[in-house]
Amino acid sequence: MKKFFTTATAAATILLMACNGSQSSLEGKWQYAGGITNGKAEGATQGYQLQRTYTDKNFEAYMLEEGVEPERYQAGDYTLKGDSCIETETFNMQPSLLTGVAVHYQYQVKGDTLILKGTLPTNKVQVEEHWTRLK
């Protein structure tokens, strides 16, 4: 009987996580698949890829172009709380007003797609980014 309750509890936890997209980390490699900026849809990048690698608490973002060494363009820390993903950029290859600023996103994982939605605090731009998990 105890084994049944343990199995049922585990199954309920997995179901709840699947329903609301909440996870304890975003660990893995993700590729930019397009999004929406201030209501304007944009597709995936053309001629190069943007990829992010998440560990349990950090992320690094790279630009990949055929025949060129991958270039790290951003890095930082993140935490997940409920349906919120709070990212703080600690490195950007270009000057950025977001370095050191906590950006609050509502996040959701649907199948193999990570969706980050939020308003950038420095310029109030509304963004929705779609990232596909790489295997």
N, C-alpha and C positions, 0 to 999 in steps of 0.2 A: 504494500500500500504506500509506503514512504517513497519508493522508487517511482510510483505513478505520479505522486504529487510533485516530486522533483522534476520529472519529465514534463508534466503539465505546466509547471511554473516556467521552465526554460522555454517551452513552446509559446507561452503567452508573452514572455519578454521579447522573443524574436518577432512575434506578430505585432506587438506595439511599436517596436523599432521600425518595422517595415511600413506601418501605417503613417507614422509621423516623420519618418526620415531621420530621426535622431540616432546618433551613433556616438561612441566615445572618442573616435578619431576618424580622420579622413585618409589614413595611411594608404599609400600607393602612389601610382603615377597616373596623371590625368592630362588629357589634351584638350585645348580650347576648341569648342565646336560652334561658336557663335554666341549671339546674345542680343540684348536690347539696350540701347543707350538713349535716355530721354525720350522713350517711346519709338525710337527708330531701330528697326531690326537690322542686324548685320550678320553675315555668314561667317564661317570659319576663315581663317587667314589663307591667303593664296600665295603659293611659292615658298612658304615656310610654315613651320608649326610652332605653337607656343605650348610648352608642357610645364606642368607643376608636379613636383614630387613632395608629398606630405609624409612626415614621420609622425610620431605620436603627439608632438607639440610644435613642430617647425615646418616650414615649407621653403622650397627653392624653386624659382621659375627660370626656364631656359628657352631661348629661341633656337630652333634647329632649322638649318638650311642645308640642302644637299651640297656636298663638297666643301663645307665650311665647318670648322670646329664649333660645337655647341657653345652658346654664349649665355652665361648666367646674367639675367637682367634684374632679378628681384629676389629677395629672401626676407624671412621674418618668422614671427611666432604666431600661433593661433590657439584659441581655446573654444570648446563647444559647450554651450549651456542651453539645454532644451533645444529649441529650433534656431538658436542664434550661433553664428560663427563670428568670433571677434578676432580680426587679423591686425597685427601691428607690424608694419614693414620696418625692418632693421637695416636693409641694404637696397639701394636702387642704383643702377649703372648711370642714370641720369639724375640731375637735381630734381627732387620731388618734394612737394609740400606735404605728402603723406608719410614721409619717413618719421617714425616715432609716434604717429597718430593712430589710435585705435579706430578701426573701421568695423562697424557692426553690420553684418549681413544676416538676413534670414536665409537659412540653408535647407536644402532638401535633397535627398538622394532617391532618385527614381530609377530603378534598375541599375544600369551602368552609367547614369548621368548625374552629376553633381550640379545643382542649380544654386547660385549665390545671388541674392537680391538685396539691394540696399541703396542708400543715398550717401555719396562721398561727402565727408564733413567739410572739406576745404572749399569745394565749389558747388555743392548741392546737386551734382549730376546724379541722376537716377540710373542705376545699372542693374542688369540681370545677365549674368554670365553662365554659360553652359559648358561644362567640362565632362568629357567622356573618359571613363576608366580604361586604361591600357592594361593589357594582360601580359 
